[in-house]
Amino acid sequence: MRATPARSGRTHARLSGSPAESPAVAASYEIDPLCFAALPAHDLATLSIGLTEDFDSCDVDDTRALFRSRMAALGTMVRSCEPVSHETGAAM
């Protein structure tokens, strides 16, 4: 099953409720929450997704099955949804 162009009132409502300037977050900035209402529709079938379960260094065995099932479902709606590997060295 391929996705049709994505445009959802719920998505716009969620996005417009998220942006906010916060003195506690140095990277935050003021934004008009209504700017998300004018987003163009996009065909999800053109989207390519690279994913990682745990950045190759985290112990997340309890959540892998759920993540994999969700990525498999998402993979039916997009052009590609494939694992990628990150070279993090001894990050942990």
C-alpha positions in Angstrom: 0.0 0.0 0.0 1.4 3.4 -1.0 0.7 6.6 0.8 -1.3 9.4 -0.7 -0.1 13.0 -0.3 0.1 13.8 3.4 -1.9 16.7 4.7 -3.7 16.3 8.0 -5.4 18.8 10.3 -4.2 16.8 13.3 -0.6 17.0 12.1 -0.9 20.8 11.7 -2.5 21.1 15.1 0.3 19.1 16.7 3.1 21.1 15.0 1.5 24.4 15.9 1.3 23.4 19.5 5.0 22.6 19.7 7.1 25.7 18.9 7.9 28.1 21.7 10.7 30.3 22.8 12.2 29.2 26.1 14.9 30.9 28.2 15.9 27.4 29.3 16.7 26.3 25.8 19.5 28.3 24.1 18.6 27.1 20.6 14.9 28.1 20.9 13.5 31.1 19.1 10.2 32.8 18.6 8.0 31.4 15.7 4.5 31.9 14.5 2.7 28.7 15.3 0.3 29.3 12.4 3.1 29.0 9.9 2.6 25.2 9.9 -1.0 25.6 8.5 0.4 26.6 5.1 2.7 23.6 4.6 2.5 22.0 1.2 1.2 18.5 0.8 4.0 15.9 0.0 3.8 12.4 -1.4 5.3 10.2 1.3 6.1 7.6 -1.4 9.1 9.9 -2.3 10.6 9.9 1.2 13.7 7.9 2.0 14.3 7.1 5.7 17.6 6.0 7.3 17.1 4.6 10.8 19.0 3.2 13.7 17.7 1.2 16.6 20.2 2.3 19.2 23.1 4.2 17.5 25.0 0.9 17.8 25.8 1.5 21.5 22.7 1.5 23.7 21.0 -1.3 25.5 17.4 -1.1 24.2 16.4 -4.8 23.8 13.0 -4.2 25.4 12.0 -1.7 22.7 13.5 -3.2 19.5 10.5 -5.4 18.6 8.1 -2.4 18.8 10.4 -0.1 16.9 11.0 -2.7 14.2 7.2 -3.3 13.7 6.6 0.4 13.4 9.4 0.9 11.0 8.1 -2.0 8.9 4.7 -0.4 8.8 6.2 3.0 7.9 8.3 1.2 5.2 5.2 0.4 3.3 4.3 4.1 2.9 7.7 5.5 1.9 10.2 5.0 -0.9 12.7 3.3 1.4 13.1 2.7 5.1 16.5 1.1 5.8 18.9 0.7 8.7 22.0 2.9 8.8 25.1 2.4 10.9 26.8 5.2 12.9 30.5 5.1 13.6 30.4 6.4 17.2 33.6 4.7 18.4 33.8 4.6 22.2 31.1 7.2 22.7 29.6 5.3 25.7 
